[in-house]
Amino acid sequence: MLYAAVCAIARDETPHLREWALHHLATGFEHLIIYDNGSQEPVRQTLADLLASGLLTVLDFPGQRAPQLSAYYHCLRESGTGVCWLAFVDIDEFILPLAGRDIKDLLATYEDHAALAAHWMLFGSNGHLGRPASAVARAYTESLGLDGHIKSIVQPRHVLKPLSPHHFAYTEGHCCVNEDHVPVLGAQSYPVANKIRVNHYYFKSQQDFEEKIVRGLATPVQGLQGRSMDEFYAQSQRSVYRDRMAERYSALTSALGRLPAAELARLILRDARCDVQKEMSTISTMVQNGHASTALSRYRRLRRYHGGAGLLILGAGIYFLLGDSDKGQRLLGEALLTAGGDAAQQVWVYEQIRHHYTRQGREDTAQALSAFVQKYVTR
Protein backbone atom coordinates (compact mmCIF):
# COMPACT_ATOMS: atom_id res chain seq x y z
CA MET A 1 0.00 0.00 0.00
CA LEU A 2 1.18 3.52 -0.81
CA TYR A 3 0.57 6.61 1.27
CA ALA A 4 -0.15 9.42 -1.23
CA ALA A 5 -1.11 9.45 -4.91
CA VAL A 6 -2.60 11.90 -7.43
CA CYS A 7 -5.46 11.31 -9.86
CA ALA A 8 -6.14 13.47 -12.93
CA ILE A 9 -7.83 13.33 -16.32
CA ALA A 10 -6.00 14.71 -19.34
CA ARG A 11 -6.63 15.46 -22.97
CA ASP A 12 -3.94 17.03 -25.14
CA GLU A 13 -1.94 18.38 -22.20
CA THR A 14 1.37 17.24 -23.69
CA PRO A 15 3.43 20.46 -23.33
CA HIS A 16 3.11 20.63 -19.54
CA LEU A 17 2.32 17.05 -18.57
CA ARG A 18 5.87 15.99 -17.66
CA GLU A 19 6.49 18.99 -15.41
CA TRP A 20 3.13 18.43 -13.67
CA ALA A 21 4.00 14.78 -13.04
CA LEU A 22 7.53 15.42 -11.79
CA HIS A 23 6.38 18.32 -9.60
CA HIS A 24 4.01 16.05 -7.70
CA LEU A 25 6.68 13.39 -7.29
CA ALA A 26 9.00 16.12 -5.99
CA THR A 27 6.45 17.19 -3.38
CA GLY A 28 6.22 13.67 -1.95
CA PHE A 29 3.45 11.93 -3.87
CA GLU A 30 4.39 8.35 -4.74
CA HIS A 31 2.14 7.48 -7.66
CA LEU A 32 0.25 9.20 -10.46
CA ILE A 33 -3.00 7.96 -12.01
CA ILE A 34 -3.93 9.65 -15.28
CA TYR A 35 -7.09 9.00 -17.28
CA ASP A 36 -6.34 9.77 -20.94
CA ASN A 37 -9.48 11.27 -22.47
CA GLY A 38 -8.40 10.76 -26.09
CA SER A 39 -5.13 12.74 -26.33
CA GLN A 40 -3.70 13.03 -29.85
CA GLU A 41 -0.32 12.11 -28.38
CA PRO A 42 -1.25 9.38 -25.90
CA VAL A 43 -0.26 10.00 -22.28
CA ARG A 44 1.38 6.59 -22.15
CA GLN A 45 3.68 7.78 -24.94
CA THR A 46 4.43 11.20 -23.41
CA LEU A 47 5.28 9.67 -20.03
CA ALA A 48 6.54 6.28 -21.20
CA ASP A 49 9.48 6.26 -18.77
CA LEU A 50 7.31 6.97 -15.73
CA LEU A 51 4.87 4.32 -16.87
CA ALA A 52 7.68 1.77 -17.19
CA SER A 53 9.04 2.70 -13.75
CA GLY A 54 5.75 1.83 -12.02
CA LEU A 55 5.26 5.39 -10.76
CA LEU A 56 2.42 6.01 -13.22
CA THR A 57 -0.82 4.29 -14.16
CA VAL A 58 -2.50 5.36 -17.40
CA LEU A 59 -6.06 4.38 -18.23
CA ASP A 60 -7.51 5.07 -21.67
CA PHE A 61 -10.79 6.90 -21.07
CA PRO A 62 -12.10 8.29 -24.38
CA GLY A 63 -15.43 9.97 -25.00
CA GLN A 64 -18.16 10.34 -22.33
CA ARG A 65 -20.22 13.44 -21.64
CA ALA A 66 -18.80 14.07 -18.16
CA PRO A 67 -15.50 12.17 -18.23
CA GLN A 68 -13.94 13.84 -15.22
CA LEU A 69 -16.44 12.70 -12.57
CA SER A 70 -16.67 9.27 -14.19
CA ALA A 71 -12.89 8.96 -14.00
CA TYR A 72 -12.83 10.09 -10.37
CA TYR A 73 -15.51 7.58 -9.43
CA HIS A 74 -13.64 4.79 -11.21
CA CYS A 75 -10.38 5.76 -9.53
CA LEU A 76 -11.94 5.67 -6.06
CA ARG A 77 -13.37 2.21 -6.69
CA GLU A 78 -10.39 0.67 -8.47
CA SER A 79 -7.32 2.39 -7.01
CA GLY A 80 -8.59 3.67 -3.68
CA THR A 81 -7.88 0.47 -1.78
CA GLY A 82 -4.18 0.69 -2.56
CA VAL A 83 -3.47 4.17 -1.21
CA CYS A 84 -4.13 6.03 2.04
CA TRP A 85 -4.49 9.52 0.48
CA LEU A 86 -5.64 10.34 -3.04
CA ALA A 87 -5.53 13.88 -4.47
CA PHE A 88 -7.81 14.93 -7.32
CA VAL A 89 -6.50 17.81 -9.42
CA ASP A 90 -6.28 19.00 -13.02
CA ILE A 91 -3.12 19.16 -15.13
CA ASP A 92 -3.02 22.97 -14.75
CA GLU A 93 -3.09 22.60 -10.94
CA PHE A 94 0.08 22.07 -8.92
CA ILE A 95 -0.32 21.06 -5.25
CA LEU A 96 2.07 23.08 -3.12
CA PRO A 97 2.88 22.03 0.47
CA LEU A 98 3.85 25.16 2.39
CA ALA A 99 4.43 23.65 5.85
CA GLY A 100 7.47 21.50 5.16
CA ARG A 101 8.50 20.05 1.82
CA ASP A 102 6.91 16.58 1.90
CA ILE A 103 3.15 16.26 1.42
CA LYS A 104 3.17 12.96 3.34
CA ASP A 105 4.33 14.67 6.55
CA LEU A 106 1.48 17.17 6.27
CA LEU A 107 -1.19 14.58 5.47
CA ALA A 108 -0.11 12.47 8.44
CA THR A 109 -1.44 15.22 10.74
CA TYR A 110 -4.94 14.96 9.21
CA GLU A 111 -5.49 11.21 9.39
CA ASP A 112 -8.47 11.66 11.71
CA HIS A 113 -10.35 13.35 8.86
CA ALA A 114 -11.75 12.01 5.59
CA ALA A 115 -10.13 14.69 3.44
CA LEU A 116 -7.97 17.81 3.41
CA ALA A 117 -9.06 20.83 1.37
CA ALA A 118 -6.45 22.89 -0.47
CA HIS A 119 -7.46 26.29 -1.86
CA TRP A 120 -6.68 27.61 -5.30
CA MET A 121 -4.21 30.40 -5.84
CA LEU A 122 -4.87 31.64 -9.37
CA PHE A 123 -2.03 32.74 -11.63
CA GLY A 124 -2.16 35.00 -14.66
CA SER A 125 -0.41 34.92 -18.01
CA ASN A 126 2.66 37.01 -17.08
CA GLY A 127 2.15 38.77 -20.40
CA HIS A 128 3.06 35.67 -22.44
CA LEU A 129 1.40 35.46 -25.84
CA GLY A 130 3.22 32.39 -27.10
CA ARG A 131 4.09 29.40 -24.91
CA PRO A 132 7.39 30.14 -23.13
CA ALA A 133 10.23 27.62 -23.16
CA SER A 134 10.71 27.81 -19.40
CA ALA A 135 8.90 25.63 -16.87
CA VAL A 136 5.39 26.57 -15.74
CA ALA A 137 6.50 27.25 -12.15
CA ARG A 138 9.12 29.74 -13.38
CA ALA A 139 7.18 31.29 -16.28
CA TYR A 140 4.01 32.17 -14.36
CA THR A 141 4.59 34.07 -11.13
CA GLU A 142 1.82 36.71 -11.31
CA SER A 143 -0.62 35.71 -8.60
CA LEU A 144 -4.21 36.84 -8.89
CA GLY A 145 -4.81 35.88 -5.25
CA LEU A 146 -6.41 33.08 -3.28
CA ASP A 147 -9.77 31.75 -4.41
CA GLY A 148 -12.61 30.23 -2.43
CA HIS A 149 -12.64 27.06 -4.53
CA ILE A 150 -10.95 24.01 -3.07
CA LYS A 151 -9.44 20.82 -4.36
CA SER A 152 -9.63 17.70 -2.24
CA ILE A 153 -7.06 15.20 -1.03
CA VAL A 154 -9.18 12.34 0.30
CA GLN A 155 -8.85 9.09 2.19
CA PRO A 156 -10.73 6.77 -0.21
CA ARG A 157 -11.96 4.49 2.57
CA HIS A 158 -14.17 7.36 3.80
CA VAL A 159 -15.44 8.51 0.37
CA LEU A 160 -18.81 7.61 -1.16
CA LYS A 161 -18.59 9.45 -4.49
CA PRO A 162 -17.45 12.68 -6.16
CA LEU A 163 -20.02 15.47 -6.18
CA SER A 164 -17.97 17.82 -8.37
CA PRO A 165 -14.32 18.12 -9.45
CA HIS A 166 -13.81 19.92 -6.13
CA HIS A 167 -15.68 18.06 -3.40
CA PHE A 168 -16.94 14.60 -2.43
CA ALA A 169 -19.58 12.83 -0.38
CA TYR A 170 -18.21 11.01 2.66
CA THR A 171 -19.30 8.17 4.90
CA GLU A 172 -21.36 9.01 7.96
CA GLY A 173 -19.39 10.78 10.66
CA HIS A 174 -16.59 11.89 8.34
CA CYS A 175 -15.93 15.12 6.48
CA CYS A 176 -13.37 17.23 4.68
CA VAL A 177 -11.52 19.90 6.66
CA ASN A 178 -9.32 22.85 5.81
CA GLU A 179 -5.77 23.14 7.12
CA ASP A 180 -7.12 24.55 10.41
CA HIS A 181 -9.26 21.40 10.91
CA VAL A 182 -12.46 23.38 10.22
CA PRO A 183 -15.05 21.37 8.19
CA VAL A 184 -15.44 22.31 4.53
CA LEU A 185 -19.00 21.52 3.48
CA GLY A 186 -18.91 22.14 -0.26
CA ALA A 187 -16.81 23.09 -3.26
CA GLN A 188 -15.98 26.48 -1.76
CA SER A 189 -15.00 27.89 1.61
CA TYR A 190 -13.22 30.90 3.06
CA PRO A 191 -9.64 30.80 1.70
CA VAL A 192 -6.80 29.82 4.00
CA ALA A 193 -3.38 28.71 2.78
CA ASN A 194 -0.58 28.72 5.32
CA LYS A 195 0.16 24.99 5.11
CA ILE A 196 -1.01 23.96 1.64
CA ARG A 197 -2.52 25.39 -1.52
CA VAL A 198 -3.06 24.52 -5.18
CA ASN A 199 -1.32 26.77 -7.69
CA HIS A 200 -3.89 27.02 -10.47
CA TYR A 201 -2.22 28.00 -13.72
CA TYR A 202 -5.57 28.56 -15.35
CA PHE A 203 -4.48 30.97 -18.09
CA LYS A 204 -0.82 30.37 -18.93
CA SER A 205 0.03 31.99 -22.29
CA GLN A 206 -2.50 33.21 -24.84
CA GLN A 207 -1.50 30.23 -27.01
CA ASP A 208 -2.22 27.83 -24.13
CA PHE A 209 -5.54 29.46 -23.33
CA GLU A 210 -6.69 29.28 -26.93
CA GLU A 211 -5.90 25.56 -26.90
CA LYS A 212 -7.80 25.21 -23.61
CA ILE A 213 -10.88 26.71 -25.25
CA VAL A 214 -10.67 24.17 -28.07
CA ARG A 215 -10.39 21.25 -25.59
CA GLY A 216 -13.60 22.32 -23.87
CA LEU A 217 -14.79 21.49 -20.35
CA ALA A 218 -14.03 18.16 -18.71
CA THR A 219 -17.10 18.61 -16.52
CA PRO A 220 -20.24 20.42 -17.82
CA VAL A 221 -21.09 23.52 -15.77
CA GLN A 222 -24.68 24.70 -15.62
CA GLY A 223 -25.11 27.99 -17.46
CA LEU A 224 -21.60 27.90 -18.96
CA GLN A 225 -21.24 26.95 -22.62
CA GLY A 226 -17.46 27.15 -22.61
CA ARG A 227 -14.51 29.42 -22.05
CA SER A 228 -13.98 32.75 -23.76
CA MET A 229 -10.96 34.84 -24.67
CA ASP A 230 -12.67 37.65 -22.76
CA GLU A 231 -11.50 35.86 -19.60
CA PHE A 232 -7.92 36.00 -20.80
CA TYR A 233 -8.08 39.68 -21.71
CA ALA A 234 -9.71 40.53 -18.38
CA GLN A 235 -7.01 38.81 -16.30
CA SER A 236 -4.32 40.87 -18.00
CA GLN A 237 -5.90 44.00 -16.52
CA ARG A 238 -6.12 42.68 -12.95
CA SER A 239 -3.71 43.77 -10.25
CA VAL A 240 -1.16 41.08 -9.47
CA TYR A 241 1.76 40.38 -7.15
CA ARG A 242 4.77 38.15 -7.58
CA ASP A 243 4.63 34.75 -5.93
CA ARG A 244 7.57 32.40 -6.43
CA MET A 245 6.76 29.75 -3.81
CA ALA A 246 6.47 27.01 -6.45
CA GLU A 247 10.09 27.58 -7.43
CA ARG A 248 11.22 25.95 -4.19
CA TYR A 249 10.47 22.63 -5.94
CA SER A 250 11.80 23.59 -9.39
CA ALA A 251 15.37 22.39 -8.86
CA LEU A 252 14.21 19.04 -7.46
CA THR A 253 11.66 18.65 -10.25
CA SER A 254 14.39 19.18 -12.83
CA ALA A 255 16.77 16.80 -11.03
CA LEU A 256 14.14 14.05 -10.88
CA GLY A 257 13.55 14.48 -14.60
CA ARG A 258 17.20 13.66 -15.31
CA LEU A 259 17.20 10.37 -13.39
CA PRO A 260 16.81 7.01 -15.13
CA ALA A 261 13.31 5.65 -14.54
CA ALA A 262 14.41 2.76 -12.30
CA GLU A 263 16.52 5.05 -10.10
CA LEU A 264 13.68 7.56 -9.87
CA ALA A 265 11.32 4.81 -8.70
CA ARG A 266 13.80 3.64 -6.06
CA LEU A 267 14.10 7.19 -4.73
CA ILE A 268 10.35 7.94 -4.65
CA LEU A 269 9.39 4.56 -3.16
CA ARG A 270 12.31 4.06 -0.75
CA ASP A 271 10.10 4.22 2.36
CA ALA A 272 7.33 2.07 0.91
CA ARG A 273 9.76 -0.63 -0.24
CA CYS A 274 12.21 -0.66 2.65
CA ASP A 275 13.26 -3.81 4.52
CA VAL A 276 10.92 -3.64 7.52
CA GLN A 277 12.98 -5.78 9.88
CA LYS A 278 16.18 -3.93 9.01
CA GLU A 279 14.48 -0.58 9.51
CA MET A 280 13.03 -1.67 12.86
CA SER A 281 16.52 -2.73 13.95
CA THR A 282 17.90 0.67 12.94
CA ILE A 283 15.16 2.46 14.88
CA SER A 284 15.81 0.31 17.97
CA THR A 285 19.52 1.14 17.80
CA MET A 286 18.72 4.85 17.59
CA VAL A 287 16.58 4.56 20.73
CA GLN A 288 19.33 2.70 22.58
CA ASN A 289 21.80 5.41 21.62
CA GLY A 290 19.60 8.11 23.12
CA HIS A 291 18.05 9.46 19.91
CA ALA A 292 14.40 8.72 20.68
CA SER A 293 12.98 11.82 18.98
CA THR A 294 14.76 11.07 15.71
CA ALA A 295 13.75 7.42 16.03
CA LEU A 296 10.11 8.47 16.41
CA SER A 297 10.19 10.42 13.13
CA ARG A 298 11.64 7.41 11.36
CA TYR A 299 9.12 5.09 13.02
CA ARG A 300 6.22 7.27 11.84
CA ARG A 301 7.43 7.04 8.25
CA LEU A 302 7.62 3.25 8.52
CA ARG A 303 4.12 3.03 10.01
CA ARG A 304 2.62 4.71 6.95
CA TYR A 305 3.18 1.51 5.02
CA HIS A 306 3.60 -1.34 7.46
CA GLY A 307 1.85 -2.79 10.49
CA GLY A 308 2.15 -5.85 12.68
CA ALA A 309 2.31 -6.29 16.43
CA GLY A 310 6.11 -6.02 16.57
CA LEU A 311 6.17 -2.63 14.86
CA LEU A 312 3.33 -1.32 17.05
CA ILE A 313 5.12 -2.43 20.20
CA LEU A 314 8.32 -0.74 19.02
CA GLY A 315 6.39 2.51 18.57
CA ALA A 316 4.74 2.15 21.96
CA GLY A 317 8.15 1.83 23.59
CA ILE A 318 9.35 5.04 21.93
CA TYR A 319 6.27 6.95 23.08
CA PHE A 320 6.67 5.66 26.64
CA LEU A 321 10.31 6.74 26.59
CA LEU A 322 9.30 10.22 25.45
CA GLY A 323 6.67 10.48 28.18
CA ASP A 324 3.57 10.09 26.01
CA SER A 325 1.89 7.21 27.84
CA ASP A 326 -1.51 7.73 26.17
CA LYS A 327 -0.17 7.15 22.66
CA GLY A 328 2.02 4.30 23.85
CA GLN A 329 -0.86 2.49 25.49
CA ARG A 330 -3.05 3.08 22.44
CA LEU A 331 -0.46 1.38 20.23
CA LEU A 332 -0.32 -1.58 22.59
CA GLY A 333 -4.08 -1.87 22.23
CA GLU A 334 -3.72 -1.85 18.43
CA ALA A 335 -1.04 -4.53 18.72
CA LEU A 336 -3.43 -6.75 20.67
CA LEU A 337 -6.05 -6.40 17.94
CA THR A 338 -3.41 -7.19 15.33
CA ALA A 339 -2.56 -10.41 17.16
CA GLY A 340 -6.11 -11.62 16.44
CA GLY A 341 -6.70 -15.23 17.48
CA ASP A 342 -2.99 -16.09 17.72
CA ALA A 343 -2.65 -17.01 21.42
CA ALA A 344 1.17 -16.86 21.38
CA GLN A 345 1.11 -13.33 19.96
CA GLN A 346 -1.59 -12.30 22.41
CA VAL A 347 0.56 -13.49 25.31
CA TRP A 348 3.51 -11.53 23.94
CA VAL A 349 1.47 -8.33 23.62
CA TYR A 350 -0.10 -8.76 27.04
CA GLU A 351 3.43 -9.10 28.46
CA GLN A 352 4.32 -5.71 26.97
CA ILE A 353 1.18 -4.21 28.51
CA ARG A 354 2.12 -5.75 31.86
CA HIS A 355 5.56 -4.12 31.66
CA HIS A 356 3.83 -0.80 31.05
CA TYR A 357 1.71 -1.17 34.18
CA THR A 358 4.82 -2.06 36.16
CA ARG A 359 6.63 1.05 34.92
CA GLN A 360 3.65 3.11 36.08
CA GLY A 361 3.82 1.56 39.53
CA ARG A 362 0.47 -0.19 38.99
CA GLU A 363 1.67 -3.56 40.25
CA ASP A 364 -1.81 -4.74 41.29
CA THR A 365 -3.05 -4.27 37.72
CA ALA A 366 0.08 -5.94 36.34
CA GLN A 367 -0.52 -8.99 38.55
CA ALA A 368 -4.20 -9.10 37.62
CA LEU A 369 -3.23 -9.08 33.95
CA SER A 370 -0.78 -11.94 34.47
CA ALA A 371 -3.46 -13.97 36.24
CA PHE A 372 -5.92 -13.29 33.42
CA VAL A 373 -3.44 -14.41 30.78
CA GLN A 374 -2.59 -17.56 32.72
CA LYS A 375 -6.26 -18.48 33.18
CA TYR A 376 -7.85 -17.53 29.89
CA VAL A 377 -5.17 -17.06 27.19
CA THR A 378 -2.49 -19.70 27.73
CA ARG A 379 -4.72 -22.61 28.72
PyMOL commands that set and color helices and strands:
alter all, ss='L'
color gray80, all
select helices_A, chain A and resi 14-26+43-46+48-53+67-78+80-82+103-110+136-139+156-158+206-215+229-235+245-258+261-268+276-288+292-303+309-321+325-339+343-359+363-377
alter helices_A, ss='H'
color red, helices_A
select strands_A, chain A and resi 2-10+31-36+56-60+83-88+93-97+115-123+142-154+159-162+168-170+176-177+183-184+196-200+241-242
alter strands_A, ss='S'
color yellow, strands_A
deselect
rebuild
show_as cartoon
